Amino acid sequence: MKQQQLRIPMPVRYLINAALFAAFLLVGNLLVEGRVISSYYAKVIVLIGINIILTVSLNVATGYLGQLPLGHAGFMAVGAYASAIFLTHTSIPIGIAFPMGIALGGIVAGIVGILIGIPALRLKGDYLAIITLGFGEIIRVILLNIDSVLGFKLTYGAASLKNIPKETSFFSTYLCVGIVCFLIHAMMKSRHGRAILSVRENEIAAESCGINLTYYKTLGFTASAFFAGVAGALYASYLGILNPSGFGFMKSIEILVMVVLGGMGSMLGSVVSATVLTAVPEMLRAFSDYRMIVYSLLLIVVMIFKPSGLLGQYDFSLSRTLESIFRRKPTRHPADAANAEGGEA
């Protein structure tokens, strides 16, 4: 007796995922625009989306590539300021300028990622963490003091860059979330993604198989920086004001905690942890004297009882779930049927 299982063709899988995501965008946007969800909770939901992009982008460098960078907030800052400066000085209509600003933020952050990654990725472990932490602080200090060097106002330093168009909405944020998650998924399913995973598992074995370690380390690091720049661009238009102090060491640690809590190497884990760790402090705001204690205890409990993160390296697959639900009933092979009839006789 053989069990026939429904196999969903790959194009149909992507079509189902795209249809469900489009429905999520449409319903969510209608709820937000129709004021069914209050403006406060709408802002929290948008912030969750930005943190999801930051978390899944850092997961590329930590969970998939197996490195430990501590300067992720620096790439976010580069993308935020690049996009904000462009939006505040351009004469292009904002409907066109905003997506251009998001792309520009990602590209500039990616270029900075290449410049930092080439020398930094020659190191490993703690040494890599220290040097990327240093580069992240260098970026923050440059943004803080570059106006005095240039002789004109660009970032406005400690006075903050103001009057940034507030164009980040539920729709634009979660559209970017979907695109970023799809691009990371597609990259990791390609041969380049498999090469990146092999570097994580064993660098010596990967190099012996002909994999260029420098190239793939830099590729993963640059992709991580690019998507952090996209999140930074959304963040700039979400706040409407930027100050370099908001992109310090603790911001990088906050993003890293989200990755570790969700599970290094799990995209779904990054989404869940970013959602939880963004929403919990807001839900506990009424208990302002105790909310950070509860927040810290939650992290400690998870790390004690689930050190691999909430989901480890597990990734949810809608297609596999549908296949298991609509699994066909077992059918008898003709030979099995004949044997059964002979036995009855």
C-alpha positions in Angstrom: 0.0 0.0 0.0 1.5 3.3 -1.0 0.7 6.7 0.3 0.4 9.4 -2.4 1.3 12.9 -1.2 0.1 16.1 -2.9 3.0 18.0 -4.4 2.4 21.7 -5.0 4.4 23.0 -8.1 6.8 25.7 -7.3 5.1 28.4 -9.3 1.8 27.6 -7.5 3.6 27.9 -4.1 4.9 31.4 -4.9 1.5 32.4 -6.2 -0.3 31.2 -3.0 2.3 33.0 -0.9 1.9 36.2 -3.0 -1.9 36.1 -2.8 -1.9 35.7 1.0 0.7 38.4 1.4 -1.3 40.8 -0.8 -4.5 40.0 1.2 -2.5 40.8 4.4 -1.4 44.1 3.0 -4.8 45.0 1.8 -6.7 44.1 5.0 -4.0 45.7 7.2 -4.0 48.9 5.2 -7.8 49.1 5.3 -7.8 48.7 9.1 -5.1 51.3 9.6 -6.5 53.8 7.1 -10.1 53.3 8.4 -9.0 54.1 11.9 -10.1 50.7 13.1 -6.6 50.4 14.6 -5.7 53.5 16.6 -2.9 55.7 15.4 -0.8 54.7 18.4 -1.0 51.0 17.7 -0.6 51.7 14.0 2.8 53.4 14.8 3.8 50.4 16.9 2.9 48.0 14.1 5.0 50.1 11.7 7.9 50.0 14.1 7.6 46.2 14.4 7.9 46.0 10.6 11.1 48.1 10.6 12.6 45.9 13.4 11.7 42.8 11.4 13.7 44.1 8.5 16.6 44.9 10.8 16.5 41.5 12.4 16.2 39.4 9.3 19.0 41.4 7.7 21.4 40.8 10.7 20.3 37.2 10.6 22.0 36.9 7.2 25.4 37.8 8.8 25.0 35.9 12.1 22.6 33.0 11.5 23.4 32.2 7.9 27.0 33.4 7.5 28.0 32.5 11.1 29.8 35.8 11.9 29.3 38.1 14.8 29.1 41.8 13.7 28.2 44.4 16.4 27.9 47.4 14.2 24.6 46.8 12.5 23.1 50.1 13.8 25.9 51.9 11.9 24.5 50.6 8.6 21.0 51.5 9.6 22.3 55.0 10.4 24.0 55.3 7.0 20.8 54.3 5.2 18.7 56.6 7.3 20.8 59.7 6.8 21.4 59.0 3.0 17.6 58.7 2.5 16.8 61.7 4.7 19.3 64.0 3.1 18.0 63.0 -0.3 14.3 63.6 0.6 15.0 66.9 2.3 16.9 68.3 -0.7 15.2 66.8 -3.7 12.7 68.5 -5.9 11.3 65.2 -7.2 7.6 64.6 -6.2 7.6 62.8 -2.9 5.6 59.8 -4.3 8.5 59.1 -6.5 11.3 60.3 -4.2 10.3 58.1 -1.3 10.9 54.7 -3.0 14.1 56.2 -4.5 15.2 57.3 -1.1 14.7 53.7 0.3 16.7 52.3 -2.6 19.4 54.9 -2.1 19.6 54.2 1.6 20.1 50.5 0.9 22.7 51.1 -1.8 24.8 53.5 0.3 24.7 51.2 3.3 25.7 48.3 1.0 28.7 50.2 -0.3 29.8 51.0 3.3 29.3 47.3 4.1 31.7 46.4 1.3 34.3 48.9 2.5 34.1 47.7 6.1 33.6 44.0 5.3 36.7 43.5 3.2 39.2 44.3 6.0 36.9 43.2 8.9 36.0 39.8 7.7 39.6 38.7 7.7 39.0 38.3 11.5 36.8 35.9 13.3 34.8 35.6 16.5 35.5 38.1 19.2 37.9 40.1 17.1 35.3 40.5 14.3 32.8 41.7 16.9 35.2 44.3 18.3 36.3 45.7 14.9 32.7 46.0 13.7 31.7 47.6 16.9 34.5 50.1 16.3 33.4 50.8 12.8 29.8 51.3 14.0 31.0 53.9 16.5 33.1 55.6 13.8 30.0 56.0 11.6 28.1 57.5 14.5 30.9 60.0 15.4 31.3 60.9 11.7 27.6 61.7 11.5 27.9 63.8 14.6 30.9 65.9 13.6 31.0 65.9 9.8 29.4 69.3 9.4 32.3 71.1 11.1 34.7 69.3 8.7 32.7 70.1 5.6 32.0 73.7 6.6 28.3 73.5 5.8 25.2 71.8 7.3 24.6 68.3 6.1 23.6 66.0 9.0 23.2 68.8 11.6 25.1 66.7 14.1 23.7 66.9 17.7 21.1 69.4 16.6 19.4 66.6 14.7 18.3 66.5 11.1 14.7 67.7 11.0 11.8 68.2 8.6 12.2 64.7 7.0 9.0 63.9 5.1 7.0 61.4 7.1 6.0 59.0 4.3 6.5 55.6 6.1 3.2 53.9 6.4 1.8 50.4 7.1 1.6 49.6 3.4 5.1 50.8 2.5 6.7 49.2 5.6 5.2 45.8 5.1 5.7 45.8 1.4 9.4 46.3 2.1 9.2 43.5 4.7 7.8 41.1 2.1 10.3 42.1 -0.5 13.2 41.8 1.9 12.1 38.4 3.2 11.6 37.1 -0.3 15.0 38.3 -1.5 16.8 36.8 1.5 14.8 33.5 1.0 15.7 33.4 -2.7 19.3 34.2 -2.0 19.7 31.5 0.6 18.0 28.9 -1.7 20.4 29.7 -4.5 23.9 28.3 -5.0 25.3 31.4 -3.4 23.2 30.9 -0.3 24.3 27.3 0.0 27.9 28.5 -0.3 27.3 31.0 2.5 25.8 28.2 4.7 28.8 26.0 4.0 31.1 28.8 5.2 29.1 28.9 8.4 29.4 25.1 8.9 33.1 24.7 8.2 35.3 27.3 6.6 38.2 24.8 6.0 35.9 22.3 4.3 34.2 25.0 2.3 37.5 26.4 1.1 38.8 22.9 0.2 35.8 22.5 -2.1 36.7 25.6 -4.0 34.5 28.2 -2.3 36.0 31.7 -2.2 35.7 32.5 1.5 36.4 36.2 1.1 33.9 36.7 -1.7 31.0 34.9 0.1 31.7 36.5 3.5 31.7 39.9 1.9 28.5 39.0 -0.1 26.6 38.0 3.0 27.9 41.0 5.0 27.0 43.4 2.2 23.5 42.0 1.8 23.0 42.3 5.5 24.2 46.0 5.4 22.0 46.7 2.3 18.8 45.6 4.0 19.8 47.4 7.2 20.0 50.6 5.1 16.5 49.9 3.8 15.2 49.7 7.3 17.1 52.9 8.2 15.5 54.7 5.3 12.0 53.6 6.5 13.0 54.6 10.1 14.0 58.1 9.0 10.6 58.8 7.3 8.9 57.2 10.3 10.4 59.6 12.9 10.8 62.7 10.8 13.9 63.6 12.8 17.3 61.9 13.1 20.0 62.2 15.8 23.3 60.1 15.7 22.8 59.2 19.4 19.9 56.9 18.4 22.3 54.6 16.5 24.8 53.8 19.2 26.1 50.5 20.6 22.9 49.6 22.4 20.9 49.8 19.2 23.2 47.1 17.7 22.8 45.0 20.8 19.0 45.4 20.7 19.0 44.0 17.1 21.4 41.2 18.0 19.2 40.2 21.0 16.2 39.9 18.6 18.2 37.6 16.3 19.5 35.4 19.1 16.1 35.2 20.9 14.3 34.1 17.7 17.0 31.6 16.7 20.1 32.2 14.6 19.3 31.0 11.1 15.5 31.1 11.3 13.8 33.8 9.4 10.5 33.0 11.1 12.2 33.2 14.5 13.5 36.7 13.6 10.0 37.8 12.6 8.5 36.4 15.9 11.2 37.8 18.2 11.2 41.3 16.5 7.4 41.4 17.0 7.5 40.2 20.6 10.5 42.4 21.7 9.0 45.5 20.1 5.4 44.9 21.3 6.1 43.8 24.9 7.8 47.0 26.1 4.9 49.0 24.6 2.3 46.7 26.2 4.0 47.2 29.6 4.3 50.9 29.3 1.5 51.3 31.9 3.9 49.6 34.3 6.8 52.0 33.5 8.6 51.3 36.7 8.7 47.6 36.2 8.4 47.0 32.4 12.2 46.8 31.8 12.5 44.3 34.6 9.8 42.1 33.1 11.4 42.5 29.7 14.8 41.4 31.0 13.4 38.5 32.9 11.6 37.3 29.7 15.0 37.2 27.9 16.7 35.4 30.7 14.0 32.7 31.0 14.1 32.1 27.2 17.9 31.8 27.2 17.9 29.4 30.1 15.2 27.0 28.8 15.7 27.5 25.1 19.3 28.6 24.5 19.0 28.0 20.7 16.3 30.6 20.5 12.6 30.3 20.3 12.6 28.4 17.0 16.3 27.4 16.6 17.0 27.0 12.9 13.4 26.0 12.0 11.7 27.9 9.2 8.0 27.7 8.5 6.9 26.6 5.0 3.3 27.3 4.0 3.6 24.9 1.1 4.7 22.0 3.2 1.8 22.7 5.6 -0.7 22.7 2.8 0.7 19.5 1.4 0.3 17.8 4.8 -3.2 19.1 5.2 -4.4 18.0 1.7 -2.4 14.8 1.7 -4.2 12.2 -0.4 -5.6 9.1 1.1 -3.5 5.9 0.8 -4.2 3.9 -2.4 -3.6 0.2 -2.9 -1.0 -0.9 -5.4 -2.6 -3.5 -7.9 -0.3 -6.2 -6.6 -1.3 -5.5 -3.0 -4.9 -5.7 -4.0 -4.4 -9.0 -5.7 -2.6 -10.4 -2.7 -5.4 -9.2 -0.4 -8.0 -10.9 -2.6 -6.0 -14.1 -2.7 -5.7 -14.1 1.1 -9.4 -13.7 1.5 -10.1 -16.5 -0.9 
